[in-house]
Amino acid sequence: LQEASGFSEAAEGKNRLRRMLRSFFPARDCFTLVRPATDEGVLRDLCAAPEDLLRPEFVQQAAALRARILSAAEPKRMQGTLLDGPALAALARVYTAAVRDGAVPSIQDAYTCICQGRLRRAYEDAAGAFAEEMR
């Protein structure tokens, strides 16, 4: 992520993006994988392909990559709150929607959205339990 030389608007834009990436991801790593399959049909629908149709080297490398990520990844937190799987997925959906719509993702808006969803589910669970008890 070395900065591009020059002072043009394009070079400045690329350098700004590079600085942001370095800031957001100070520790970076690179991991290469072989092509998952040699059959073009399998590659077209890779998510549905059974593991036995994938190259053994790819399966081994993917397992090693997963182990490396899981050993190095720290639990994700937002404003001091530990994010579980559903909260992390909701955060990804909010960020993706913002980027798709051409907006800048807002951490505060995303966190508010996650909290509102959790509160709504807790309210629905509590109301359901109360209604069940009252029967």
Phi, psi and omega in degrees: 000047178285144181289145178283148179276156178111168184237013180291164179298322180295316179295319179296320178296316178296319180293323177298316178297317179297318178297319179296316179298317178296325180289315182286329183232074183294328177254114181238155180216160180233139182217123181261149178231145174287166177300132186299326182208158177265338181281123182297326178297320178293319181295326180296328181232054187300323182296331182265356184286131175293153185301329183290347176269354179269154179294134180304323179299320180295316180299317179295316180293321178295321178295320179294320178296315179300315179298319179296316180296313183294329180283333184260339185285136176261155177302139181277137179231150174225120183051042177083353182263130178291131179266126175272181182304308179300322180292320178295320177296319178296319178299316178298320179296317180296314179297315181298317179298318180297313180295317180300323182275004177082013180261167175270126179300135179252122180298317181296315179298319180295317180295319177299317179299317179296314180297318179297319178297318179294318179296319179298316178295319179295319179297315180297319178296315180294317180296321178294318179294320179296315180298321180294320179292328183282348180286000000 
